[in-house]
Amino acid sequence: MAQSSKKASPLQVARAVLWSFLGIRKRRDYEADSVELKPQQVIVAGLIGAALFVLGLILLVRLVIGKLV
């Protein structure tokens, strides 16, 4: 089995994880990502994306509650 020399950039990894969070993926993009992305890259980007999402929700709730009180 030949190893691919093509490596995904951090921006490509972030884009792939973002589209996966939204559930919008084209088969062509998925197949290209499966060749270029390493599992470690996807895991780290997913954890960072999830943390940013949770922090964004916390900030939004605090903003809304602060306006109501």
PETA-V646500 format. One record per pair of residues at least 4 apart in sequence whose ideal C-beta (glycine too) atoms are under 6 Angstrom apart, sorted by the first residue. I is the first residue (numbers start at 0). GAP is how many residues later the second one is. D is the distance in whole Angstrom. If there is no record, write none. Layout:
[[I:GAP:D] [I:GAP:D]]
This chain:
[[3:31:5] [5:30:5] [7:4:4] [7:5:5] [7:28:4] [7:29:5] [12:28:5] [12:32:5] [13:31:6] [15:17:5] [16:28:4] [16:29:5] [16:32:5] [18:5:5] [18:6:6] [24:4:6] [24:5:5] [32:4:5] [36:4:5] [36:5:6] [41:4:6] [60:4:6] [61:4:6]]
